[in-house]
Amino acid sequence: MPRPNPSAPSLPRTYPLATVPVEEAAARQFRLLECTAAHFQGAELFTADAGVVPGLGRPRTTAQVEAVLADYFGAEDAALVQGAGTGAIRAALSAAVSAGDPLLIHRAPVYRTTEVTLRGLGVQTHGVDFNDLDALRAALGSGRFRWAYVQHTRQRLGDSYDPGEVLAACREAGVRTVVDDNYAVFRVPAAGVELGADASCFSLFKLHGPEGVGAVVGARGLVEHVRADNYSGGGQVQGHQALDALRALTHVPVMWALQSRVGAEVAERLAAGEVPGVSDVRIANAQDRCLLVRLDRPVARELPAVAAKFGAAPYPVGSNSRYEVAPLFYRMSSSSLDDAPELADWTVRINPMRAGADLVVSVLRRSLHELSKD
């Protein structure tokens, strides 16, 4: 790695979440199909219904896909909702807390759409540093909280807390939990609900499913509340959407394991100095698992448009949606920049998506070479 520019801000140490290796991901994919076979027969995987079916309040196909998800995650129930991951978080929190209720959250910049949800619900959020387990236990032991909200991936670049430890502390204190599992579910070894949370909320659009579909997986009472609130026919996830989402999920575990492996290879090659103009690199869960690449010149804002000329995606659609096949070269996330605004001009976020390491390295090298001509 070349000597860093002394005037450039340093990347903080990051603590990326563990990922699932390819062979284990294949086993998880096979298990998902076993769960599917337990709830679908024959031609049911080729057909789908629509409407508010009497007795179910939703399409039969949607109910079957919900049963598959609950089975796969070892949860009591699951509900598909409109609004993708944001809709799932909103539905779960609406079922859990009311206006004026205290809600324990991590002391860090809140993801923008979640901030809108919390403001709209009118809850009283109280932040504590989840990286400090003693401080968390003290807050939980105060008796003030019935619910806590946990984001599985990192809100601050330097976050190091173990989500499993945070959820265990909440459970020991009798505090129930809603987990934002976006960017983590199907990639990390265990989702929030598998770690003991009352609900995992995530976008199926981020898992190659159709636009706008999300899921709440967890405790039966909370999920039934979500379903009861969503009684309108226009709010239902129709059967064809649910089936489309399930079909997409069948290849996601292996796809994400390969993506994580490619990201690790790119990080190693950049750290070895393979691309001139790169001063530092980190693997981070800055929303999605990605590479944070610190440049030796403040050209991070210009780089995405140049990288697009060489085949990269210059902005996300759903962050690992079905649309995103080319490697993504983009600015850091808004919540990350809220925490570290000094990195905006110097650091670019790279996600390999479906590409191999050679293409990612080539696009970065060619882009920085093009920018060096200016």
ABEGO torsion letter per residue (X at the ends): XBBBBAABBBBBBBBBBBBBBAAAAAAAAAAAAAAAAAABBEAAAABBBBEBBBGAGBBAAAAAAAAAAAAAAGBABBBBBBGEAAAAAAAAAAAABBBGBBBBBBBBBBBAAAAAAAAAAGBBBBBBBAABAAAAAAAAAAGABABBBBBABBABAABABBAAAAAAAAAAAGBBBBBBABGABGABABBAAAAGBABBBBBAAAAGBBBGBBBBBEBAAAAAAAAAABABAAABBBAAAAAAAAAAAAAAAAAAAAAAAAAAAAAAAAAAGABBGBABBBBBBBEBBBBBBBBABBAAAAAAAAAAAAGBBABBAAGGBAABABBBBBBBBAAAAAABAAAAAABBBBBAEABBAAAAAAAAAAAAAAAAAX
